[in-house]
Amino acid sequence: MQVIGGVRRDGSGPDLVDVVNPATSAVVEQYPGAVAADVEAAVSAAKAAYGPWSRATPGERAAALFAWADLLETRAEQLAQRETLQTGKPIRLATGFDVPGSIDNVRFFAGAARQLAGQATGEYSADHTSSIRREPIGVVGSIAPWNYPLQMAMWKILPAIAAGNTIVLKPAENTPLTSVDIAVAATEAGVPDGVINVVSGVGAVAGEALMAHPDVRMVSFTGSTAVGRRVMEVAAGGPKRVHLELGGKAPFVVFDDADLEAAVHGAVAGSLINTGQDCTAATRAYVQRPLYDAFVEGVCELMAAVRLGDPMDPDTDLGPLISRRQQERVAGFVARAQAAGGRVRVGGGMPGGALAAGAYFEPTVITDADRRSEIVCDEVFGPVLVVLPVDSDDEAIAEANDSPYGLAASAWTTSHLRAQRAMREIQAGCVWVNDHIPIISEMPHGGFKSSGFGKDMSTYSFEEYTQVKHVMTDITGVAHKGWHRTIFTLP
């Protein structure tokens, strides 16, 4: 389950890693995990490929990426099925969001590769011309999460290689299938061997080896804030550049002039996307009192109608969580919330019957929770929405910001002035107005505060994957520069 130097091969580890279908708990694939020797081979391949790839013209890199996108388009159905198989996400989500969004990312960065430029040449000193070169960093080590394996792999790979870097990607060990698929496709499409490498294995072995490797010049990580701190700790020993996209606890602010139906539908879609396993998912709704009761009633009614089922069935709305472990984690959050006085208004449990074989959890709405309780403050990563009343605009925005996280948020209002205030004052890397979740390749994604730093997607991501070089050239031809007198006396 490795792709190293353009060749697919097995890992060298003694232990097999299971890829489990979370809808059935069946093992669908096993593979030998990567160890330090595999990481060494992958980094060596990336290092060897870096020189020629970094010197390729933007047009040459763009051509390779466009060819890759064209090939992926022919395999879209297979990619969607493989993504659903390993994650349990509904096939409708995989075919309508994950796969087309990923292919669009490839096409965007194919074009963006030809727009990567430094500052125009100019004279900022009377005797010199200055210019700026924007250059790749080298070998990038990237670690992607299990919730969006395909999209997160693309978010890591594309800006890195479009800018002229090479990459070693470590996907989550339980969801490596589509990362390997796209790397194989890249080689078939003409991306040179070694530009994209994939090592699959457990984080404590393969991930640590990748982060600590002396030839890895940058580490990019998406995942939990706790692991992000560990990434920074290891990278500091380099030191290496670090890009982090970490946890979230997105507020969903509903002002009293909001379109109620739109807010209700937005809350259900925003909290249940990917079974709530999304760092930008709506998790805590702050609703002004005139709309509070109707909002709760509407959300509960709509969530109760959501269809859980086989994620391969196009009629299924909500699939399972990624694993039994995650199912138990979400159930624990809900149970503790109830014990602390929170009220479960709909859902709150694990479904029985045929669904009991998988890691399913019911769409859940909780009210009456203490504002400092863990269900309000901590990332649950499941289909759970907490709804709390607020009395004023000031309170709504203050509560939205009262979190260590700052990845995403939304504000719901028909007032232009309220919308402008929310956009200005809510502390998050993305603030949606009258919607929650949409992303596009042309716009950046990344957080404030403990949600990390740096941007994925868009041309802003090139700031992470390039380094700026100042080039200063004498334009006088004079051998004895005037400033030399500050160092020695001229003859």
N, C-alpha and C positions, 0 to 999 in steps of 0.2 A: 504494500500500500504506500510505496514511495515512488516519486518521480525525481530522478537525480540525473542531471546532465542529459535530459531528454529521453531517458530510458526508465520504463516502469520496472520496479523490482521489489522484492520483499525486504522487510526490515531485518535487522540482525539480532533482535532481542530474543531471549529464550521464552518469553511469555506471549501467549496469544491475547489479543484485544478483541472484545466482542462489539459488533455493531448490532444493536437491538432495535427491532421495530416496536416503538412504544405503544402502538395500538393493540398489539397482540402479545407482547413480551417475548416474542420468538427471536432467536439469534439468526440474523439474515446473512451475516458474513463474519469471518474471523481472519485476523491477520497478525503476523509477528510485528510487535511494536518496534519503533525506531529507538536506537540507543546512541550513545555519544559517537560511535564510529560512523553511523549513518549521517548524523549531523555534520561530522567532519567532511564526509564525502560530498554532501550537498553544498556546504560552504565553499569547498575547494572548486566544485563545478561552477558555482556562481562567481567566484573570484576570477576563474579563468575566462568566463564569458564577459566579465565586466568591461575589459579593455575594448574589444571590438564593438560591443553594444553601446557603450558610452560614446564612442566615436562615430557611430552610425548617424546619418543625417536624420533630422526630424521627419523628413518625407519617408525614409526607409523604415523608421520605427512605426510611423502611421500606417504604412502599407501592410506591415505584418499584423498590426492590430485589426485593421479592417478585414483582412482575410480570416483572422481568428473569429471575428464577429459573424462573418458569413457562414463559417462552418458550424458555430454554435447554434445559429438559427436553424440549421437542418437537424439538430439534435435536441431541440427545445423540449419536445414531448418526453424524450428519455430522461433529460435532466430533471424535469418536473417530477417524474415518477420516482427517480432516485432520491430526490430531495425529500419527498413525502415519505418514502420508505424509511429513511434514517431519522427523520425528525417527528413524524406524525402530524405535520401540518396539513390542513385540508388541501386536496389537489387543486381546488379552485384558487387558493392563495398562491400556490406554487406556480400555476400556469398563468395567473393573471397579474402577479406582482413580482415574485422572486426571479423567475427566469427572464421575462421581458425586461425587467428593470436592470438585471445584470448585463444582458446583451446591449441595452442602451448605454450602460456605463462604458462598455468596450468601445462603442462607436464614438461616444463623447471624447474619451481620452485619446482615441486615434486622431481626432481633429485637434484636440488641445495640444498634442505633442508638437504640432507645427506652430503653436502660438507662444511657446516658452521663450521669453526674451528678457534681457537685462535692460538697464537704463540707457538712454541715448548718450552717445559720446558728447562730452562738453569740457570746457576749460574752466576749472574752478581755482586754478593757480595760473598766474601769468605765464609760467614757463612750462606747463605740462598740460597734456590732455588726459582726462580720466574717463574710464568706461567701466561698466559693470558686466561681469560674466556670471551667469547663473549655471552652476555645474552640478552634476549628480554627486551623490555622497559616496556610493560604493555598494557593498553588499548589505542588503536590508534583511533583518530577521523579523518576521511577522508572526504573531500568534492570534488566531481567529477563534471566535466562540461557536457554541453549538446551536444557537437559536436561529441564525440565518447563515448556515454554512456557505452556501453559494454566493450570496450577496456580500457577505463579509470578506470572503476570499477575494472577490473582485475589488472591493473597496481597498484592500491591502495591496493587491498586485498592480492594479492599473496606474495609479499616479506614480508609483515607484518606477515601473519599467518605462512608462511614457517619458519620464524625465531622464532616462538613461541609466538607471540603477539596475542591478539584478537582485533577485529575491530568493529567500528560502522561507517558505510558508509552513507553519505547523498548524493544521486545523485541530479542532477539538478531537480527542481520540475516539469519541463515540459517533462522530459525524464526518468522516473523511471522504465519503464516496464521491461527492460532486467536485470537491477540490482536486482530487486525482483526475477525474474525468476532464475537467477544463484544462488542466496542465497537459494532459495527453493531447487534447485537441489543439492546444497552442503549438505544440511541436509539429503536429500534422499540418497546421496552417502555415508554417514557415517561421515561427518565432524561434530564433537560434537556440540550440541545446545549451542548457545551463542558465538561461535568462530567468526561467521560472522553475523552481525546484520545490517539491513537497515532501515533508517528512511527517509521518503519522505515528504518534506514540503518546504516552502519558506525559503530562506537563512536568512532573517532578524529575523526569529523566530527559526526554527530548527537548522540552521547553527550556529547562535550566541550561542545558548544554548549548542551545542556540543563543540564548541571551548572553551567555558568558563568553562566547567564542571571540577570540581577539580580532578576527578578520571581519566580524560583523560590526559595521560602523553605525548602525541605527537599529533600534528596536521599536516596533509598532505593535500595540496590544489593544484588543477590545475584550472586555470582560468585567469582572467585579472590581470594585474599588480596593478591596483587600488584596487581591492578587496584583492589582496595579501598583500598589506600594512595594510589593516584592520585586516587580519588574524594575522600578526605579532604583531599588537597592542594588540589584545585580548590575544594572546598566551604569551605575555610578562608579563601579570599579574599573570601567573602561578608560575614561568615561565615554559614553555613547549618547547620541541624540535619542530622545524618547518621544514617542507620540502615543497618547493614551485616550481611549474612549471608554469611559467607565460606567458605573451604575447611574440610575435615574429614579426619580419619584415624581413623575410629571403631574403638576396641578392642572385642574380643569375648572376654570373660573367662569361662573355663570352669573352675569349681572341681571338685574330685575327687568330689563327691557329686551332680553334675548328672545330670539325665536325659539319657543319651547320645544317644538317638534324637532327642529334642527339640532338643538342641544342634546335632547334625549337620544336621537339616532347617533349623533357624534360620540356621545359618551359610551354607548354600547359598542360601536365599532372601534373606538379608540382604546377601550379597556380590554376587549376580547381578541384583538388582532394577535395572531400567532399564539393563541391560548393565553394571552397576557404576558408571554415570554418575550418582551420587547422593552428595552431600556427607555423608550419614549412613550410607552403605553400610558394612557390616562389611568391614574391610580387613586387620586384623591380629588374629589369634586367639592369645590366651595361654591355654594349656591345661595344667592340672596333670598331672604325669607319669603318674599311674595311669590316666588316660584318654587320654593323648596319642596313642599308636599307634592305638587303636581309633577315635579322633576323625578322624585323618588318613585312615585307611582308609575310614571311612564317608563323609566329605566327598568323597573322590576318586571313590568308586563312584557316588555320587549325581550329581556333576557330569558324569561321563562319560556319564550317561544323559540329560542335558539336550539337548533338540532345538533345533538352530539351523535357521532357515528363513525363509521369506517372512513378514514381520511381519503381513501382512494375513490369513494363515492362522491360524484360531483354535487349531490344534494346535501352533503354534510356541511354544516356551518362551523363546527368547533371540533377539533381533534384532541388527542391526549396531550398531556405534558410530556416532556422529553424522557422521563424515567420514573420508576417507582420512588426513587429517592426524592425527586422534585415533587411528586404527588404528596408524599408524606410531609415534606417541608411546608407546602401550601396549606395542607390540612392542619398542621400545627399552628400556623399563624391564625387561621380562622378560629380554632378551638380556644386559643389564648385570648383572642379578641372577645369572644363570647364570655369567657370566664371573667374578663375585666369589665364587663358591662355593655359591650357592644351588642347590637341587635342584628341578626342575620335576617334580611328581608326577603331574600330569594336565594336558592342554591345552598351552598355551604357544605356540600358533602361529595362523596365519591359515588357515582352511579353504580347500580347493580346490574344483574342480567348479563347479557353478552358483553357489555362494556367493562365488566369487572375484570376481564382478562388484560385490559390495558391500563395505562396511567392517566385515566380520565378524572377530571374534576369539574363540578358543575359551575356554570357562571354564577357569580356571587355578588350580592350587594350588602354592605354593612352600614348601618347608621348608629348614632348614639355612642360612637367611640370617643374616648378621651383623646384630645388633640395631641397629647404627648405620648400616646401609646405606640407600640411598635407597629401595629397595623397601619397607622397613619404615617409614621416616620421612616420605617424601614422598607427596603425593596422586597416585595413578596414574589414577584416574577410568576404570577399565575392569574387566572381570570377573576380577579377580585377588585371591586371598586368600592371605596369608602366615600360616603357622602356626608358632608358637614354643612350646617347653616352658617351664614355670615350676615351681618347687619348693615354693612356699608362698603363702599368702594375701597376705602382705606384698609378696612379689615381684610377684605378679600385679597388684596395685593400683598399685604403684610403676611398673611397666612401662606400664600403661594411661595413667598420668598423664605419662609421660616423652615429651611431645610438645608442640609449640607450639599445636596445635589442641585444641579442646574443644567440638565441636559435639554429638556423640552418642556413646553407648557402651551396651554391654549386659553383664549379669552372669547367669551360669547356675548355679543352685544349688537344692537342695531345703531348705537351711538358712535359716530366718528370720533368724538372727543374721548369717550371711554376707551375705544380701541387704541387710539394713539397713546393714551396714558399707559395702558397695559403693555403695549409694544415697548415703550420707553422704560418702564419701571420693573417689569418682571425679569428676574435674573436667570436667564436661560439662554442656551446657545441657539435655540429655535423657538419662536413664539408664533403659533398659528392663531389666526382670528377667524372665528366661525367655521373652523374645521380642526381636525386633530389627526395627525399621522402622515399626510402626503409628503413625499420627498421627490426631488428631481435631480438629475445628474448635474445640472448647471449651477446648483446652489449648495453651499457647504453644510456639513453636518458635524457637530462637535459641541462639547459642553463647557460650562462655567464651573467654578468651585470644585467640589470633589467628584464631579462627573468627567474630569480630565481636561486635557488641553490639546490643541491641534485640530485640524479639520480633515474629514474625509470628503470625497467627491468634489466637484467643481475645480476651477483653476486655483482656488485658495489652497487646495491640498498640496500643490507644488511647493508651497512655503515649507512644508514638512520634509519633502524629499529632495530638496536642492540646497546648495550652499552658495552664498554670494561671494564673489571674488572681485576685489577692486584692482584694476589694472591702470597704472599711472605711467605715462610715457613722456619723456623730455621732448620738447618741440623747439629747443633753442640751438642745439648742437654745441653749446658752450661746455668746455672741459672743466673749467673752474667755476663751480656754482657758488653763488653768493653765500648760501647758508653754510658752506664749508668753513667759513671764518669762525663759526661757533665751536669748531672742533680743533682746528689748527690754523696757524698763521700762514697765509699765502706768501710765496717767494716774491 
